Amino acid sequence: MKNNKKWLQLAIFAIVLVIGVFTIINNLFASGDKKYPQVGDKAPDFTLVDFNGQAHKLSDYKGKPVLINFWGTFCPPCKAEMPALQRQYDQWSPKGVRFLEINLDTNKITTQSFMEQYKLNLPVLLDTKETVRKQYGISEYPSTLFIGADGKIAYKKIGEMQESYIQDTLALLTGK
């Protein structure tokens, strides 16, 4: 009986060891960046709602350039770049560029208060369950994706953007 118990323990140890080695090898050789969309890839479609409960799908903006900004009121650099994003929204939205500000706060009222306090009217979509954030592999805030009219990610910026960067990147994106 004692001998069988020892063999069982060795068998379990061997199985755990094989699974562990397989996991380590898989993680070392897997292309971690490719599990999330990268520059040059087609931007995955998603649907999120705004403050009014209206659904917005990325595919609704097919054929138009789109700026997607992941942000939250908990993030000082996110809040700091919002006035520049608002000014660029005012300049570029009449030219057909769509802005989707994906908010990661869990409290809608906090976000609405922030937007009202700073007189911002950019389209804010709520990602309270962080589904789109996870889909795009976003882990640093703010993060911004510039999607071309062809639906592909043309540029990706992690961190706070200066207004000149937004302006120049949108000019490149649109050819204007």
Secondary structure as GFF3:
##gff-version 3
##sequence-region A 1 176
A	DSSP	alpha_helix	2	29	.	.	.	ID=ss1
A	DSSP	three_ten_helix	32	35	.	.	.	ID=ss2
A	DSSP	beta_strand	47	50	.	.	.	ID=ss3
A	DSSP	beta_strand	55	57	.	.	.	ID=ss4
A	DSSP	three_ten_helix	58	61	.	.	.	ID=ss5
A	DSSP	beta_strand	66	71	.	.	.	ID=ss6
A	DSSP	alpha_helix	76	92	.	.	.	ID=ss7
A	DSSP	three_ten_helix	93	95	.	.	.	ID=ss8
A	DSSP	beta_strand	98	103	.	.	.	ID=ss9
A	DSSP	alpha_helix	108	117	.	.	.	ID=ss10
A	DSSP	beta_strand	124	126	.	.	.	ID=ss11
A	DSSP	alpha_helix	131	136	.	.	.	ID=ss12
A	DSSP	beta_strand	143	147	.	.	.	ID=ss13
A	DSSP	beta_strand	153	158	.	.	.	ID=ss14
A	DSSP	alpha_helix	163	174	.	.	.	ID=ss15
###
